[in-house]
Amino acid sequence: MDQSEPTGEEPTAGHDRGADDQHDGPDGPAAPEVTAELDGEISRVTVTGELTEAARRPLVRVVTDQLLSVPTLSRLELDLGAVTYMNSAGMAVLVQLQRMTQPRAVTVALVSPPQAVARPLQLTGLWRRFEVVDDAAGPADGGGSPPSGAQARRPDGPGGRSA
């Protein structure tokens, strides 16, 4: 039987994700786009798309490459501004990246996290584990936690304003 023959099945509504469809599971999204830039001892990793289990492999691969290629790496900035959705598996990926970098004392900073990322992290308490940076305003207060434990809205969400 030739495996290249079309199955005759049409994609389901809302599932037109392009060439990466062959990596989709029955209910899983395609891997997001992950790019990395190095600037001295700082790595900036940009994630575009959905932060789910499908993001684990590309993110771990990129971060591992950065750790291996720059022995003096001091900071990993995860630019999440273009993330459209995050589930619990996506949160687990963020924690895994933090654990990977911890032995080398590499700071993991979440840059411009939209509400799709910020809200689940706040609700689970994981928000306080990360440094949070709004590209327009600079670093947030320590650990990303709002002042006095208040749940203040930040200008990093889709409906937020810049300074």
Secondary structure as GFF3:
##gff-version 3
##sequence-region A 1 163
A	DSSP	three_ten_helix	18	23	.	.	.	ID=ss1
A	DSSP	beta_strand	33	39	.	.	.	ID=ss2
A	DSSP	beta_strand	42	51	.	.	.	ID=ss3
A	DSSP	three_ten_helix	53	55	.	.	.	ID=ss4
A	DSSP	alpha_helix	56	69	.	.	.	ID=ss5
A	DSSP	beta_strand	75	86	.	.	.	ID=ss6
A	DSSP	alpha_helix	88	101	.	.	.	ID=ss7
A	DSSP	three_ten_helix	102	104	.	.	.	ID=ss8
A	DSSP	beta_strand	107	111	.	.	.	ID=ss9
A	DSSP	alpha_helix	115	124	.	.	.	ID=ss10
A	DSSP	three_ten_helix	126	129	.	.	.	ID=ss11
A	DSSP	beta_strand	131	134	.	.	.	ID=ss12
A	DSSP	beta_strand	138	139	.	.	.	ID=ss13
A	DSSP	three_ten_helix	142	144	.	.	.	ID=ss14
A	DSSP	three_ten_helix	147	149	.	.	.	ID=ss15
###
